[in-house]
Amino acid sequence: MLARMDYRPLGRTGWNVSSISFGGWAIGGTWGPVEDSDSQKALHRAVDLGVNFFDTADVYGDGHSERLLARLRRERSEPIVIATKAGRRLSPHHADGYNRKNLTAFVERSLKNLASEALDLVQLHCPPIDVYYRPEVFGVMDDLVAAGKIRFYGVSVERVEEALKAIEYPNVQSVQIIYNMFRQRPAELFFKEAKRRQVGILARLPLSSGLLAGKMSAASTFAQDDHRSFNRHGEAFDKGETFSGIDFETGLAAVEELRPLVPAGVSMASFALRWILMADAVTCAIPGAKRTGQVEENVRAADLPALSPAIMTAIERIYERKLRALVHHNW
Ligand SMILES: NC(=O)c1ccc[n+]([C@@H]2O[C@H](COP(=O)([O-])OP(=O)(O)OC[C@H]3O[C@@H](n4cnc5c(N)ncnc54)[C@H](OP(=O)(O)O)[C@@H]3O)[C@@H](O)[C@H]2O)c1
């Protein structure tokens, strides 16, 4: 049975994007072994099922993820929106690097990788906090729009406070932020503010790096080149990007408490994604997927009925009891 996709407006862009979209990090790398043939099939399946929004970055597989998406666009006639990111090619990753010369070069490189004349949406890629206090950076992005190199821009942030600061810039169309059953703080103040200003919200790590799909156990292992092995404590990048910053065992225990709440006939992954869509400020969730089966399961969330108030309250209680103290005031 095919699930019915639903679409939500993305900021003031005029685009309506699929509420379950596609995260393109894992198809680029840093998630253990991945075959391009599987990735291509997963991407095509997503389009078959009505997904029209794909998130990627210039650094995912050093451009490999962008190039796979360029190929997808070539092979399909359906219109798709591709959001990429800029900034993380900087090494060291300093606020001063977010200047006209570097941002222009990053955009030019993504234009090549994506074989496009203009990039749909470019997100500053979790820049250092100082960047949000430099209007000139946002001025450069405005100039890139005026030059026809990019259509719209947004930000990807680590912290709620960065999100609140970013949306003070009037041309920021979207904020990408970690939001899932393990990371609930964005819904407090930020969602209200984003909605008031008509800024789109892209919910990343919607499955908490796969934990919330409910298929992992204490015996699960991850390849050496998978960030779920090498970034458990933030060794390579922000700790929050791996399992939402919660230690694996605590995450597994919370999943076991959530499991009885999942309605019969619904998978835990679909349930976790449906929870995200309960927030009407959210434009879309962008689950990463490497295989067609994952895409199918994830997309099904868009067609599930709303979760009951009793289930929503039970999820909130689990968060309050098991997770809040570990995450709420860190991001
Ligand atoms: N700084 C940033 O801007 C930033 C940072 C992180 C992510 N992102 C974006 O957000 C997207 C999503 O975040 P994420 O990929 O980190 O985390 P996620 O979506 O929470 O988890 C994705 C992983 O979960 C597993 N999975 C997906 N669907 C599944 C299913 N139905 N059943 C079982 N397992 C499933 C897959 O891994 P396995 O099959 O290997 O278990 C997949 O790679 C990324 O792809 C990227 O586009 C952006």
The ligand as a MOL file (V3000), in Angstrom:
LIG
                    3D

  0  0  0     0  0            999 V3000
M  V30 BEGIN CTAB
M  V30 COUNTS 48 52 0 0 0
M  V30 BEGIN ATOM
M  V30 1 N 24.9970 19.8230 10.8440 0
M  V30 2 C 24.0450 19.5180 10.0040 0
M  V30 3 O 23.5590 20.3600 9.3030 0
M  V30 4 C 23.5530 18.1080 9.9540 0
M  V30 5 C 24.0020 17.1760 10.8770 0
M  V30 6 C 23.4490 15.8940 10.8650 0
M  V30 7 C 22.4840 15.5690 9.9370 0
M  V30 8 N 22.0720 16.4880 9.0130 0 CHG=1
M  V30 9 C 21.0570 16.1580 8.0000 0
M  V30 10 O 19.9810 15.4940 8.6210 0
M  V30 11 C 19.7830 14.2280 7.9890 0
M  V30 12 C 19.2030 13.2490 8.9790 0
M  V30 13 O 19.9820 13.1430 10.1220 0
M  V30 14 P 20.8700 11.8960 10.4050 0
M  V30 15 O 21.0800 11.1720 9.1120 0
M  V30 16 O 22.0560 12.3460 11.1560 0 CHG=-1
M  V30 17 O 20.0370 11.0160 11.4070 0
M  V30 18 P 18.6690 10.1940 11.3510 0
M  V30 19 O 17.8470 10.5740 10.1980 0
M  V30 20 O 18.0950 10.3520 12.7070 0
M  V30 21 O 19.1720 8.6860 11.2120 0
M  V30 22 C 19.5270 8.2020 9.9760 0
M  V30 23 C 19.9860 6.7670 10.0570 0
M  V30 24 O 19.0080 5.9530 10.6640 0
M  V30 25 C 18.9380 4.6960 10.0160 0
M  V30 26 N 17.5650 4.5580 9.4890 0
M  V30 27 C 16.8830 5.3980 8.6730 0
M  V30 28 N 15.6440 4.9370 8.4290 0
M  V30 29 C 15.5330 3.7870 9.1100 0
M  V30 30 C 14.5040 2.8560 9.2600 0
M  V30 31 N 13.3250 3.0210 8.6680 0
M  V30 32 N 14.7450 1.7620 10.0340 0
M  V30 33 C 15.9270 1.5830 10.6400 0
M  V30 34 N 16.9510 2.4400 10.5310 0
M  V30 35 C 16.7580 3.5440 9.7840 0
M  V30 36 C 19.9720 4.6980 8.9160 0
M  V30 37 O 21.2200 4.1970 9.4030 0
M  V30 38 P 21.6320 2.6280 9.4530 0
M  V30 39 O 20.8140 1.9120 8.4360 0
M  V30 40 O 23.0860 2.6340 9.1610 0
M  V30 41 O 21.3560 2.2480 10.8760 0
M  V30 42 C 20.1540 6.1780 8.6690 0
M  V30 43 O 21.3750 6.5210 8.1050 0
M  V30 44 C 21.1580 13.8840 7.4130 0
M  V30 45 O 21.1190 12.9160 6.4050 0
M  V30 46 C 21.5820 15.2240 6.9130 0
M  V30 47 O 20.9490 15.5150 5.6820 0
M  V30 48 C 22.5950 17.7430 9.0180 0
M  V30 END ATOM
M  V30 BEGIN BOND
M  V30 1 1 1 2
M  V30 2 2 2 3
M  V30 3 1 2 4
M  V30 4 1 4 5
M  V30 5 2 4 48
M  V30 6 2 5 6
M  V30 7 1 6 7
M  V30 8 2 7 8
M  V30 9 1 8 9
M  V30 10 1 8 48
M  V30 11 1 9 10
M  V30 12 1 9 46
M  V30 13 1 10 11
M  V30 14 1 11 12
M  V30 15 1 11 44
M  V30 16 1 12 13
M  V30 17 1 13 14
M  V30 18 2 14 15
M  V30 19 1 14 16
M  V30 20 1 14 17
M  V30 21 1 17 18
M  V30 22 2 18 19
M  V30 23 1 18 20
M  V30 24 1 18 21
M  V30 25 1 21 22
M  V30 26 1 22 23
M  V30 27 1 23 24
M  V30 28 1 23 42
M  V30 29 1 24 25
M  V30 30 1 25 26
M  V30 31 1 25 36
M  V30 32 1 26 27
M  V30 33 1 26 35
M  V30 34 2 27 28
M  V30 35 1 28 29
M  V30 36 1 29 30
M  V30 37 2 29 35
M  V30 38 1 30 31
M  V30 39 2 30 32
M  V30 40 1 32 33
M  V30 41 2 33 34
M  V30 42 1 34 35
M  V30 43 1 36 37
M  V30 44 1 36 42
M  V30 45 1 37 38
M  V30 46 2 38 39
M  V30 47 1 38 40
M  V30 48 1 38 41
M  V30 49 1 42 43
M  V30 50 1 44 45
M  V30 51 1 44 46
M  V30 52 1 46 47
M  V30 END BOND
M  V30 END CTAB
M  END
